[in-house]
Amino acid sequence: MRKYMLVLLIILPCLCNAQVNPEPSYPDNYFRNPLDIPILLAGNFGECRSGHFHSGLDIKTQGKENLPVHAAADGYISRIKTDKGGFGHAIYIIHPNGYTTLYAHLNNYAPFLQKYLRQQQYEKKRWNIDISFPPEKFPVRKGQMIAYSGNTGSSTAPHLHFEIRNTKTEHPLNPQLFGLDVIDNMPPVAAEVVFYSGNVYDRNLASYTLKKKNNTYKPFANSNQKYKISGDTIDVPEGLVGVAINADDYMNGSDNTITFYTAKLLLDDSIQSVITLDDIGYDVSRYIHAYADFYAKQVYKKWIQCLFRVPGNKLNSLYTTINEHDGKLNITDGSIHKLNIVLTDNNGNATNIECYIRPTSVETKSKNPENCIPFYAGKTNEYSNANIQFTIDDRQLYDDICFKMETAPDAVSLSDQFRIHYPYIPLHHYFDLMIKPNKNIAFNLRDKVVLMYTDGKEEEGRSAEAVDKGWYKASVRNFGTYRLAIDTIPPRINGLQKNGADLSKAKQIAINVKDDITSVRAFSGLIDGKWVCFEQHGHNFFYVFDEHCGKGKHELMFKAEDENGNEAKYKVTFKR
């Protein structure tokens, strides 16, 4: 009993006033490696990606495609899906223990499944298909070959994306918690620690580069002259201070960066915040922009991960322990405090960051521009004038901003240019942006209007819909500069074979299609007047020869249409 009470006395001070979530348990060694080669990771669960957290493991395939992919456990194929982006070709298997596995970026399915897919594609005359199956349709056994690895969808190199989900909630879970054999004895590598005062967007921060010394990372230089470093003591903003880190993890045999599993923040040996990357639903994945410093990613191309929670951050399950200040440190007493950050990976390899922090009051200039309008997180915010209007709802902002609108004349466009705040401030989801043109639009061009957007680096467009009283509307989800324009330019189609080519030894016909302003909304390929299954991978479209194109001379007609209905045609003859 005395021993038990002693343990309580040690633990209780750390957990006082803290939110604590129970640690889940998962079945060990139930799932096998879906490939026949050792697991080497190009990415792991919880990594920061553009617009989302990574939801599984990216398993390397030795730079090759078409490696056999196997069912990780007994179950049944519940769904197959083909898409130009995202997961590309994907298989979902439901298992009797309450979990679902996903296998993505596949080239082709196993013959029994590929045959069924082709039948459905030709029956529906569309290549992108999403089909669900009952348990009795395609049962599979553990180790059964179900597909071939590939590079389809939003993939930049050959690999297998593998997920384990909770079937009931559909939340992706950390696959490395299920006992998969991943050899890793390399601890995370810490590069930078950042301290924020007040609103993250105000950029009142102290940033320190970290250097490893005697197995502990310590700050050795800072990038902000307002805050100083003296030995192992650093200056930080006074008041409620948020702490964030720039860190990566690595594993044996792979040069790719991955991410840590847990991050623990301690002040004077008392736990303030614990982040655990083990369960992130797709419904909250875009809150990556509240979890990480979006400004740092947009401007400096680095992921600064916050160990505190900003007001609009709904990733409640991520912070398995957090203090009453949402993980921020209350540094108001003028004293020097000990700071520790402990990072662990999925194999228990640990990294310790240690220093002493001294609160410092410095004069700061307001980041709020003149003539700005307060926009508040958690509330609906609106803006309108004679030529532009929009509403962003109470889920859009992660923290308060002082909103700024600037208008500039544009002699070429249909409207003025509207700089709607700043592109380095994130928004959570789409909203309707309405702009009124200041030039007359010919009747035959009213369905050719596009809303152009730029973040100052690249420009892109999307079709705009005519609405009441001369307004045009499109859904957007970024701050930045917008204008209305006309798009009458059809997509550009480039055949990768000459007219009259002999393709008797070729396996496929390939075509490249790009639209300079919007995107390709629809396409079709006809051989001798009959539909054939062209697939889309980015800007490339290809048809793999099958029984629908026999030997002899043939004519191919390919059509592509953009978002504004501008159509291009490509005709070529070939011989098989």
C-alpha positions as CSV (number, residue, x, y, z in Angstrom):
1,M,0.0,0.0,0.0
2,R,2.8,2.4,0.9
3,K,4.5,1.7,-2.5
4,Y,1.1,2.4,-4.3
5,M,0.7,5.7,-2.5
6,L,4.2,6.7,-3.4
7,V,3.5,6.2,-7.1
8,L,0.3,8.3,-6.8
9,L,2.2,11.1,-5.1
10,I,4.7,11.1,-8.0
11,I,2.0,11.0,-10.7
12,L,-0.6,13.3,-9.4
13,P,1.3,16.6,-9.7
14,C,1.9,15.9,-13.3
15,L,-1.7,15.3,-14.1
16,C,-3.3,18.1,-12.0
17,N,-5.8,20.1,-14.1
18,A,-4.9,18.1,-17.2
19,Q,-7.1,16.4,-19.8
20,V,-6.0,12.8,-20.0
21,N,-7.3,10.3,-22.7
22,P,-7.0,6.5,-22.0
23,E,-4.4,4.7,-24.1
24,P,-6.0,2.2,-26.5
25,S,-4.8,-1.4,-27.1
26,Y,-4.6,-3.1,-30.5
27,P,-4.2,-6.8,-31.5
28,D,-0.6,-7.7,-32.0
29,N,0.6,-9.8,-35.0
30,Y,-2.9,-10.2,-36.4
31,F,-2.0,-8.5,-39.6
32,R,0.9,-9.6,-41.8
33,N,3.2,-7.5,-44.0
34,P,1.1,-7.0,-47.3
35,L,4.3,-7.4,-49.4
36,D,6.9,-10.2,-49.7
37,I,9.8,-7.9,-49.0
38,P,10.9,-6.3,-45.7
39,I,9.0,-3.1,-44.7
40,L,11.0,0.0,-45.5
41,L,9.0,3.2,-45.1
42,A,8.8,6.2,-47.3
43,G,6.2,7.7,-45.0
44,N,4.4,6.7,-41.7
45,F,1.2,7.5,-39.9
46,G,0.6,11.0,-38.7
47,E,3.1,12.7,-41.0
48,C,2.3,16.3,-41.9
49,R,1.1,16.5,-45.5
50,S,-0.4,19.4,-47.5
51,G,-4.0,19.6,-46.3
52,H,-4.0,16.4,-44.2
53,F,-2.2,14.1,-41.9
54,H,-0.8,11.0,-43.6
55,S,-3.2,8.2,-42.8
56,G,-1.1,5.0,-43.1
57,L,2.2,3.6,-44.1
58,D,3.9,4.2,-47.4
59,I,5.9,1.0,-47.9
60,K,8.7,1.1,-50.4
61,T,8.6,-1.3,-53.3
62,Q,12.3,-1.2,-54.3
63,G,11.6,1.5,-56.9
64,K,9.5,-1.1,-58.8
65,E,5.9,-1.5,-59.8
66,N,3.8,-4.7,-60.0
67,L,5.0,-6.4,-56.9
68,P,2.4,-8.9,-55.5
69,V,0.2,-7.4,-52.8
70,H,-1.4,-9.7,-50.2
71,A,-4.4,-9.6,-47.9
72,A,-3.0,-8.8,-44.4
73,A,-5.6,-11.0,-42.7
74,D,-8.7,-13.1,-43.4
75,G,-11.7,-11.1,-44.4
76,Y,-13.7,-10.0,-47.5
77,I,-13.1,-7.4,-50.1
78,S,-15.7,-4.7,-49.3
79,R,-14.8,-2.1,-51.8
80,I,-12.7,-1.3,-54.8
81,K,-12.2,2.2,-56.2
82,T,-10.3,3.8,-59.2
83,D,-9.6,7.5,-59.2
84,K,-7.2,9.9,-61.1
85,G,-6.0,11.3,-57.7
86,G,-6.0,10.3,-54.1
87,F,-5.5,6.6,-53.7
88,G,-5.6,5.8,-57.4
89,H,-6.5,2.1,-57.6
90,A,-7.5,0.9,-54.1
91,I,-8.9,-2.2,-52.3
92,Y,-10.7,-2.2,-48.9
93,I,-10.9,-5.5,-46.9
94,I,-13.1,-5.8,-43.8
95,H,-11.8,-8.3,-41.2
96,P,-13.8,-10.1,-38.6
97,N,-11.9,-8.5,-35.7
98,G,-13.4,-5.0,-36.3
99,Y,-10.7,-3.6,-38.5
100,T,-10.5,-2.7,-42.2
101,T,-7.3,-2.6,-44.3
102,L,-6.7,-0.4,-47.3
103,Y,-4.2,-1.0,-50.1
104,A,-3.7,2.0,-52.4
105,H,-1.8,3.3,-55.5
106,L,-2.1,-0.1,-57.1
107,N,-1.6,-0.8,-60.7
108,N,-4.0,-3.7,-61.3
109,Y,-6.0,-6.0,-59.2
110,A,-5.7,-9.8,-59.0
111,P,-7.1,-11.4,-62.2
112,F,-10.5,-12.4,-60.6
113,L,-11.0,-8.8,-59.4
114,Q,-9.5,-7.1,-62.5
115,K,-12.0,-9.0,-64.8
116,Y,-14.9,-7.9,-62.7
117,L,-13.7,-4.3,-62.7
118,R,-13.4,-4.2,-66.5
119,Q,-16.9,-5.7,-66.9
120,Q,-18.3,-2.9,-64.8
121,Q,-16.2,-0.2,-66.5
122,Y,-17.5,-1.2,-70.0
123,E,-21.0,-1.7,-68.7
124,K,-21.1,1.8,-67.2
125,K,-18.8,3.4,-69.9
126,R,-16.6,5.0,-67.3
127,W,-13.2,4.1,-65.9
128,N,-13.4,5.8,-62.5
129,I,-15.5,3.4,-60.4
130,D,-16.4,3.0,-56.8
131,I,-18.0,-0.4,-56.0
132,S,-19.0,-1.9,-52.7
133,F,-19.4,-5.7,-52.2
134,P,-21.3,-7.9,-49.7
135,P,-19.3,-10.4,-47.6
136,E,-20.0,-13.4,-49.7
137,K,-18.9,-11.8,-53.1
138,F,-15.1,-11.8,-52.7
139,P,-13.9,-13.5,-49.4
140,V,-10.1,-13.6,-49.0
141,R,-7.6,-15.5,-46.8
142,K,-4.6,-14.1,-45.1
143,G,-1.7,-14.0,-47.5
144,Q,-3.9,-14.3,-50.6
145,M,-2.6,-12.2,-53.6
146,I,-5.1,-9.4,-54.2
147,A,-3.3,-6.9,-56.4
148,Y,-0.1,-5.5,-57.9
149,S,1.7,-2.5,-56.5
150,G,2.0,0.6,-58.5
151,N,2.1,4.4,-58.7
152,T,-1.4,5.5,-59.4
153,G,-3.4,8.4,-58.0
154,S,-1.6,11.1,-56.1
155,S,1.7,9.2,-55.9
156,T,5.0,10.5,-57.0
157,A,7.0,7.3,-56.9
158,P,6.2,3.5,-56.8
159,H,5.1,2.4,-53.3
160,L,2.2,0.7,-51.5
161,H,0.0,2.9,-49.2
162,F,-1.3,0.6,-46.4
163,E,-3.9,1.5,-43.8
164,I,-5.6,-0.1,-40.9
165,R,-8.9,1.4,-39.9
166,N,-11.5,1.0,-37.2
167,T,-14.4,-0.5,-39.3
168,K,-17.0,1.1,-37.1
169,T,-15.6,4.7,-37.0
170,E,-13.7,4.5,-40.3
171,H,-10.8,6.2,-38.5
172,P,-7.3,5.3,-39.8
173,L,-5.1,4.0,-37.0
174,N,-1.4,3.8,-36.6
175,P,-0.5,0.5,-38.3
176,Q,2.8,0.3,-36.4
177,L,0.8,-0.3,-33.2
178,F,-0.3,-3.7,-34.6
179,G,3.0,-5.5,-34.4
180,L,4.3,-5.2,-38.0
181,D,8.0,-5.9,-38.3
182,V,9.6,-2.5,-38.9
183,I,13.3,-2.4,-38.0
184,D,14.1,0.9,-36.5
185,N,16.6,1.8,-33.8
186,M,17.1,5.5,-34.9
187,P,15.6,8.1,-32.6
188,P,13.9,11.3,-33.9
189,V,16.1,14.2,-35.0
190,A,15.2,17.6,-33.6
191,A,16.1,20.7,-35.6
192,E,14.3,23.7,-34.1
193,V,12.2,24.8,-31.2
194,V,9.8,27.8,-31.4
195,F,8.0,29.8,-28.7
196,Y,4.9,31.8,-29.6
197,S,3.3,34.6,-27.6
198,G,-0.4,35.3,-28.2
199,N,-1.9,34.6,-31.6
200,V,0.3,32.4,-33.9
201,Y,-0.5,34.7,-36.8
202,D,0.9,37.7,-35.0
203,R,4.4,36.2,-35.5
204,N,5.6,37.3,-32.0
205,L,8.0,34.3,-31.5
206,A,11.4,33.2,-30.5
207,S,13.0,30.5,-32.7
208,Y,16.1,28.5,-31.7
209,T,18.1,26.0,-33.7
210,L,18.9,22.8,-31.8
211,K,22.1,20.8,-31.7
212,K,22.8,17.4,-30.2
213,K,25.2,17.2,-27.3
214,N,25.7,14.1,-25.1
215,N,22.5,12.5,-26.4
216,T,20.4,15.6,-25.6
217,Y,19.4,18.4,-27.9
218,K,20.0,21.9,-26.7
219,P,19.5,25.3,-28.3
220,F,22.7,26.9,-29.8
221,A,21.5,29.7,-32.0
222,N,18.4,31.7,-32.5
223,S,16.9,33.4,-35.6
224,N,15.2,36.3,-33.7
225,Q,17.4,39.0,-32.3
226,K,14.7,40.2,-29.9
227,Y,15.4,37.0,-27.8
228,K,18.8,35.9,-26.5
229,I,20.6,32.7,-25.6
230,S,23.1,32.5,-22.8
231,G,24.6,29.0,-22.2
232,D,21.7,26.6,-21.7
233,T,19.2,29.4,-20.9
234,I,17.1,31.1,-23.6
235,D,14.8,34.0,-23.6
236,V,11.1,33.4,-24.5
237,P,8.1,35.7,-24.7
238,E,6.6,36.5,-21.3
239,G,3.0,35.3,-20.5
240,L,1.2,32.3,-22.0
241,V,3.7,30.7,-24.3
242,G,3.1,28.1,-26.9
243,V,5.9,25.6,-27.8
244,A,6.4,24.0,-31.2
245,I,9.1,21.8,-32.7
246,N,10.6,21.1,-36.1
247,A,11.6,17.5,-36.0
248,D,11.8,14.4,-38.2
249,D,12.3,10.7,-37.6
250,Y,14.2,8.1,-39.7
251,M,14.3,4.3,-39.9
252,N,17.1,1.9,-40.7
253,G,17.6,1.3,-44.5
254,S,15.6,4.3,-45.7
255,D,16.6,7.9,-46.4
256,N,13.0,9.2,-46.2
257,T,11.9,11.4,-43.4
258,I,9.0,10.1,-41.2
259,T,7.5,11.5,-38.1
260,F,7.6,10.8,-34.3
261,Y,4.8,8.8,-32.5
262,T,4.6,10.9,-29.3
263,A,5.8,14.3,-28.1
264,K,5.8,15.2,-24.4
265,L,6.2,18.7,-23.1
266,L,7.3,19.2,-19.5
267,L,7.9,22.4,-17.5
268,D,9.9,21.9,-14.3
269,D,9.4,18.2,-14.7
270,S,5.6,18.6,-14.8
271,I,3.7,17.3,-17.9
272,Q,2.0,20.1,-19.8
273,S,1.1,18.4,-23.1
274,V,1.4,15.0,-24.7
275,I,0.7,14.4,-28.4
276,T,0.1,10.8,-29.5
277,L,-0.3,10.0,-33.3
278,D,-2.4,6.9,-33.2
279,D,-6.0,7.7,-34.3
280,I,-6.8,10.6,-36.8
281,G,-10.2,10.5,-38.5
282,Y,-10.6,11.8,-42.1
283,D,-13.2,14.2,-40.8
284,V,-10.6,16.1,-38.8
285,S,-7.5,15.5,-40.9
286,R,-7.6,19.0,-42.4
287,Y,-7.0,20.5,-38.9
288,I,-3.4,19.8,-39.8
289,H,-3.4,23.6,-40.6
290,A,-4.3,24.3,-37.0
291,Y,-1.8,21.8,-35.6
292,A,1.1,23.0,-37.6
293,D,2.3,26.6,-38.2
294,F,0.7,27.2,-41.6
295,Y,2.7,30.4,-42.1
296,A,6.0,28.6,-41.6
297,K,5.0,25.9,-44.2
298,Q,3.9,28.4,-46.8
299,V,6.8,30.8,-46.4
300,Y,9.7,28.7,-45.2
301,K,8.7,25.2,-46.4
302,K,9.1,23.6,-43.1
303,W,6.6,21.8,-40.7
304,I,6.6,23.4,-37.3
305,Q,4.4,21.2,-35.1
306,C,2.6,22.8,-32.2
307,L,2.5,21.2,-28.8
308,F,-0.3,23.4,-27.8
309,R,-3.9,23.8,-29.2
310,V,-5.1,27.0,-30.9
311,P,-8.8,28.0,-30.4
312,G,-10.1,26.5,-33.7
313,N,-8.2,23.2,-33.4
314,K,-10.6,20.2,-33.2
315,L,-8.0,17.5,-33.0
316,N,-9.0,16.7,-29.4
317,S,-7.9,13.1,-29.5
318,L,-4.4,14.0,-30.6
319,Y,-3.6,15.7,-27.3
320,T,-3.8,12.7,-24.9
321,T,-2.7,15.0,-22.1
322,I,-3.1,18.8,-22.0
323,N,-3.1,21.4,-19.3
324,E,-5.7,24.0,-18.5
325,H,-4.1,26.5,-20.9
326,D,-4.5,24.2,-23.9
327,G,-0.9,23.2,-23.6
328,K,0.6,26.7,-23.4
329,L,3.1,27.4,-20.6
330,N,2.2,30.0,-18.0
331,I,5.5,32.0,-17.8
332,T,4.5,35.1,-15.8
333,D,6.6,34.9,-12.6
334,G,9.8,36.2,-14.0
335,S,11.7,33.1,-12.9
336,I,13.9,30.7,-14.9
337,H,12.2,27.4,-15.6
338,K,13.4,24.0,-16.8
339,L,11.9,22.9,-20.2
340,N,12.0,19.3,-21.6
341,I,10.5,18.0,-24.8
342,V,10.6,14.2,-25.2
343,L,10.0,12.7,-28.7
344,T,9.5,8.9,-29.1
345,D,9.0,6.9,-32.3
346,N,6.9,3.8,-32.8
347,N,9.8,1.5,-31.7
348,G,10.4,3.4,-28.5
349,N,13.5,5.3,-29.6
350,A,13.6,8.5,-27.6
351,T,15.0,12.0,-28.2
352,N,15.3,14.6,-25.4
353,I,15.3,18.4,-25.9
354,E,16.4,20.2,-22.7
355,C,17.1,23.8,-21.8
356,Y,16.1,26.6,-19.3
357,I,13.7,29.3,-20.3
358,R,13.6,32.9,-19.1
359,P,10.5,35.0,-19.7
360,T,11.4,38.3,-21.4
361,S,9.2,41.3,-22.1
362,V,10.0,42.9,-25.5
363,E,8.3,45.7,-27.4
364,T,6.3,44.2,-30.3
365,K,4.6,45.9,-33.2
366,S,1.0,45.0,-34.1
367,K,0.7,42.8,-37.1
368,N,-2.7,44.1,-37.8
369,P,-2.9,46.3,-40.9
370,E,-4.6,49.6,-41.0
371,N,-8.3,49.7,-41.8
372,C,-8.7,46.0,-41.0
373,I,-11.9,44.2,-39.8
374,P,-11.8,41.8,-36.8
375,F,-12.7,38.2,-37.9
376,Y,-13.1,35.8,-35.0
377,A,-12.5,32.1,-34.7
378,G,-15.6,30.2,-33.7
379,K,-17.9,32.8,-35.2
380,T,-19.5,33.5,-38.6
381,N,-17.7,36.3,-40.4
382,E,-19.0,38.2,-43.5
383,Y,-17.6,40.7,-46.0
384,S,-19.5,42.5,-48.8
385,N,-19.4,45.6,-50.9
386,A,-20.8,46.5,-54.4
387,N,-18.5,44.1,-56.2
388,I,-17.6,41.2,-53.9
389,Q,-19.2,39.3,-51.1
390,F,-18.7,36.1,-49.1
391,T,-19.4,34.5,-45.7
392,I,-17.1,32.2,-43.8
393,D,-18.8,30.1,-41.1
394,D,-17.8,29.4,-37.5
395,R,-15.6,26.5,-38.5
396,Q,-13.3,28.3,-40.9
397,L,-10.8,30.2,-38.8
398,Y,-8.4,28.5,-36.4
399,D,-7.6,31.8,-34.6
400,D,-8.7,35.4,-34.7
401,I,-7.4,37.6,-37.5
402,C,-7.7,41.3,-38.4
403,F,-9.1,40.9,-41.9
404,K,-7.8,43.1,-44.8
405,M,-9.3,43.6,-48.3
406,E,-7.5,45.4,-51.1
407,T,-8.9,46.2,-54.5
408,A,-6.9,47.0,-57.6
409,P,-8.1,47.9,-61.1
410,D,-7.5,45.3,-63.9
411,A,-7.9,46.5,-67.5
412,V,-7.7,42.9,-68.9
413,S,-10.0,41.0,-66.6
414,L,-13.8,41.2,-66.3
415,S,-13.5,42.5,-62.7
416,D,-11.1,44.3,-60.4
417,Q,-8.5,42.2,-58.6
418,F,-9.4,41.5,-55.1
419,R,-6.7,40.6,-52.6
420,I,-8.6,38.8,-49.9
421,H,-6.4,38.9,-46.8
422,Y,-3.2,36.8,-47.0
423,P,-2.6,33.3,-48.5
424,Y,-0.5,32.3,-45.5
425,I,-3.6,32.3,-43.2
426,P,-5.4,29.0,-43.6
427,L,-9.1,28.3,-44.0
428,H,-10.7,25.0,-43.1
429,H,-13.1,24.3,-45.9
430,Y,-14.7,25.7,-49.0
431,F,-16.9,28.8,-49.1
432,D,-18.8,30.6,-51.9
433,L,-17.1,33.6,-53.2
434,M,-19.2,36.0,-55.3
435,I,-17.8,38.7,-57.6
436,K,-19.6,41.1,-59.9
437,P,-17.9,41.9,-63.2
438,N,-17.4,45.6,-64.1
439,K,-17.4,44.9,-67.8
440,N,-20.2,43.7,-70.1
441,I,-20.2,40.0,-70.9
442,A,-21.5,38.8,-74.3
443,F,-24.5,36.5,-73.9
444,N,-22.6,33.6,-75.6
445,L,-19.7,33.9,-73.2
446,R,-21.7,33.9,-69.9
447,D,-20.9,30.2,-69.4
448,K,-17.2,30.8,-70.1
449,V,-16.5,32.9,-67.0
450,V,-13.7,31.7,-64.7
451,L,-12.6,32.8,-61.3
452,M,-8.8,33.1,-61.3
453,Y,-6.8,32.7,-58.1
454,T,-3.2,33.4,-57.2
455,D,-1.2,33.1,-54.0
456,G,1.5,35.3,-55.5
457,K,3.4,32.3,-57.0
458,E,1.1,30.5,-59.4
459,E,-2.3,31.2,-60.9
460,E,-5.2,28.8,-61.5
461,G,-8.9,29.0,-62.4
462,R,-12.2,27.3,-61.8
463,S,-15.5,27.7,-63.6
464,A,-17.7,30.4,-62.1
465,E,-21.5,30.1,-62.1
466,A,-23.8,33.0,-63.0
467,V,-26.3,33.8,-60.2
468,D,-28.8,36.6,-59.5
469,K,-28.3,40.2,-60.4
470,G,-25.2,39.8,-62.5
471,W,-23.0,38.1,-59.8
472,Y,-20.7,35.1,-60.5
473,K,-20.0,32.5,-57.9
474,A,-17.4,29.8,-57.3
475,S,-16.4,27.7,-54.3
476,V,-12.9,28.4,-52.9
477,R,-11.0,27.7,-49.7
478,N,-8.0,30.0,-49.7
479,F,-7.3,33.6,-49.0
480,G,-5.4,35.3,-51.8
481,T,-6.0,37.4,-55.0
482,Y,-9.1,36.7,-57.1
483,R,-10.4,38.1,-60.4
484,L,-13.0,37.1,-63.1
485,A,-11.9,36.2,-66.7
486,I,-13.1,34.5,-69.8
487,D,-12.0,31.0,-70.8
488,T,-12.6,29.9,-74.4
489,I,-9.4,27.9,-74.8
490,P,-10.0,24.1,-75.1
491,P,-7.6,21.5,-73.5
492,R,-4.4,20.7,-75.4
493,I,-4.3,17.0,-76.6
494,N,-0.9,15.5,-77.5
495,G,-0.8,12.0,-78.9
496,L,2.3,10.0,-78.0
497,Q,2.2,8.1,-81.2
498,K,2.3,9.1,-84.9
499,N,-0.7,8.9,-87.2
500,G,-0.7,5.6,-88.9
501,A,1.7,4.1,-86.4
502,D,2.2,0.3,-86.2
503,L,1.3,-0.6,-82.6
504,S,1.3,-4.3,-83.0
505,K,4.0,-4.7,-80.4
506,A,2.8,-2.0,-78.1
507,K,0.7,-2.7,-75.0
508,Q,-1.2,0.6,-74.9
509,I,-2.1,3.9,-76.4
510,A,-1.0,7.0,-74.4
511,I,-2.2,10.6,-74.6
512,N,-1.3,13.7,-72.7
513,V,-4.0,16.3,-72.0
514,K,-3.6,19.6,-70.3
515,D,-5.9,22.6,-69.7
516,D,-4.1,25.9,-69.2
517,I,-6.8,27.5,-67.0
518,T,-9.1,25.1,-65.3
519,S,-9.0,21.3,-65.5
520,V,-10.2,18.4,-67.6
521,R,-13.9,17.8,-66.5
522,A,-14.7,14.9,-68.9
523,F,-13.0,12.8,-71.6
524,S,-13.8,9.8,-73.7
525,G,-11.9,7.5,-76.1
526,L,-13.6,5.7,-79.1
527,I,-12.0,3.1,-81.3
528,D,-13.9,2.6,-84.5
529,G,-16.8,4.4,-82.9
530,K,-17.0,2.2,-79.8
531,W,-16.1,3.3,-76.2
532,V,-12.8,1.9,-74.8
533,C,-11.5,2.2,-71.2
534,F,-9.0,5.1,-71.1
535,E,-7.6,5.7,-67.6
536,Q,-6.3,9.0,-66.2
537,H,-3.1,9.4,-64.2
538,G,-2.6,13.1,-63.8
539,H,-2.3,14.7,-67.2
540,N,-1.7,11.3,-68.9
541,F,-4.5,9.1,-70.3
542,F,-3.9,5.6,-71.5
543,Y,-5.8,2.6,-72.9
544,V,-4.3,-0.9,-72.4
545,F,-5.2,-3.0,-75.4
546,D,-7.8,-5.6,-74.7
547,E,-10.4,-7.7,-76.5
548,H,-12.1,-4.5,-77.6
549,C,-9.4,-3.7,-80.1
550,G,-8.4,-6.6,-82.3
551,K,-5.7,-6.9,-85.0
552,G,-6.0,-4.7,-88.1
553,K,-6.4,-1.0,-88.8
554,H,-8.3,1.2,-86.4
555,E,-9.3,4.8,-85.9
556,L,-9.1,6.5,-82.5
557,M,-11.2,9.5,-81.6
558,F,-10.4,11.1,-78.2
559,K,-12.3,14.0,-76.8
560,A,-11.6,16.2,-73.7
561,E,-13.7,18.9,-72.2
562,D,-12.7,21.5,-69.5
563,E,-14.8,22.9,-66.7
564,N,-16.3,25.6,-69.0
565,G,-17.3,23.1,-71.7
566,N,-14.5,23.9,-74.1
567,E,-13.9,20.7,-76.1
568,A,-10.9,19.4,-78.0
569,K,-10.8,16.4,-80.3
570,Y,-7.9,14.2,-81.4
571,K,-8.1,11.7,-84.2
572,V,-5.4,9.2,-85.2
573,T,-5.2,6.0,-87.1
574,F,-3.1,3.0,-86.1
575,K,-2.5,-0.6,-86.8
576,R,-2.4,-3.6,-84.5
